[in-house]
Amino acid sequence: MRLKSKLANRILNSKLKALSRNKKIFNLDSAQTAGILWEIGQETSFRKIENELQNSGVKTTGLCYFPAKKTVIPQGINGFTRKQVSWWLEIPKAKVSDDFIQQKFDILIDLSSQQSFPIVYLTALSNASFKIGYSGTAVNCFDWNIEFAELPETEQLAEQILYYLKRINKTTLE
């Protein structure tokens, strides 16, 4: 592991030690709020999950990470760019990312497959009660980790997340 990654993970781990959150399992029937973390190339999967959650009566908040520095965030997308993370450790420093961490979501969904440290950081420090996603080789801070033999396509991950959110804690299966 490179020095930069070690230092960033050390900072994250020290913040995680001070974090206290109430863990609770939610499904699409029991959740009222959800946060969705995604990257700009994953908009189709984000919209699919957002629509499914909203159709189930779940209020959703999405936060998109744009890994390019010279990106203009399109109208209607809540997000931050690489320019809004610390230059060396890639820790988000945008107000929108701090606000996202502080929100008390029932469910946090990470569509990024933990490819970027800013998303890993936000997922780990989120105040959400139930976190779901694919951790791969990154720090696993999920309450429900979706397993794949190799790095999944975002569409596959979205399908699996929805599959489990429809079935977790159900007394009867449809």
N, C-alpha and C positions, 0 to 999 in steps of 0.2 A: 504494500500500500504506500502510495506516495505521501510525502510530508504534508502536503496540502489536504489530502483526504483524511489523514490521521488527525490533524488539528481540527478540521471541521467536525469530524465525528466525536472528538473529545469535547468540543463545545456543546454539541448536541446532547451527548450523554450527560454532561453536567446539568443541562437544563431539564433533561428528562427526570433526573433524580429529584428535582424540586417540584415536578409536576404531580398533581393529585387529581384524578378524575374518577367519576363513578361509572364503572363498566356495566352495561346492560345490553342484552341482545334484543334487537328490533327486527321486524320484518315489514313488508309493505303495508300490512294491516295496522300495525301498532305504531309505526313511526309517524311523526308529525312534521319533522324537519330533516333535511339532508343537505350536506355539503358535498360537492363533486370537484375533485382536482383533476385537471387535464392539461394536455399540451396542445398547441395550435393544430397539429396534424390529426388530432383525434376528435374533431368537431362532430362528425357523423355519429360516432359512438356516444359522445356526450349528449347530443340531442335526443338520441334514442332512449338513454337512461333518464334524462330529464323529463321527457314526455311520459314515460312509463310511471315515474314517480308522481308527477303532477296528476295523471289520470287516476292514481290511487289516493289522491288527496294529500300528498306530501309536498310541503313548501320547500323548494330547492334553491340553493345558492351555488353557482358554479364559479370557479376561479381558474383562469387559464394562464399558463406560463408560456411566454414567447422566448425561446432560447436565443434569438438573434438580438443584438444590441440596437440596431437601427430599424426597429420595427415600430410601425404605428398601429396601435390597438384599434381594431375596427369598432365602429359604433355598435353598441348593444352587447359587447363582450366585456365582462368583468375580468381584468387580468393585469399582469405585470410583465415587464421585459427583463432581459439580462442586464440591462442598464440599471435596473432597480434592485440589484443584488450586490453584496459586497464584492469588490473586484477580485479578491484572491480566494476567499473561502466560499463564495457563492451563497451566502446567507441572505435571504430576502430582507430588504429594508424598506419596502414600500408600505404605506399605511394600509392599503387594501389587504396585504398579506397578514399584517398584525391583527386587523379586524377579523379576518377569516379564522385565525387561530383562536381568538377569544370567543367566537360564537359557540353556543351550546347546541350543537346538532345532535339529533338522535342517531343519525347514521352519517359516517364519512366514507365516501367512495373515492378511491384513488385509481384512475384509469391509466396512469402514466407508466405502469410496470416498473416504477422506481428507477427510471433511467436518469433523472436529473436530481442533483442534491437539493435544489430549492424545494422541489415537491416532497422529497423524503423528509426534509426539515419541517415543512408545514404539516405533513401527515403525522409525524411523530409528536409534535407539540400541540396538535389540535385538541380542543376540549371536548370532542365528540364522545358520546357514550359507547358507540359501536363503530369500529373501523373495519373496512373490508377492502381487499385488493390483492395484488400479486407482488410479493416482495423480491423475488429473485435472489440476488446475492446481497442486497442492501439490508440495512437494519430492519428487522421485522418488528414492526410496531402495530400489526394488525391483530384484531380479535378474531377475525375469520380470514385466513390466508387461502387464496385460490391457488391450487397447485397445477402446474403444467410441466411436462417433460422438458420443454425448451421455452424460450421467450415467446409469449403468446402475441398474436395479432390483437389489436385493440378491440376489434369486433368480437373475437372469441372471449376475451376477458369480460366485455360488457354483457354478453349472453350468459356467461357463467354467474356473474354477479346478480343479474336479474333472476336467474334460475333459483339461486339460493335465497335471495331476499323474498321470493314468493313462497318458499317452503319452510324456512326456519321457524321453529316453534309452532308448527301447525299440528293440530290434533288429528286431522284427517287430510289425506292427500287427494288431490283432484285427479 
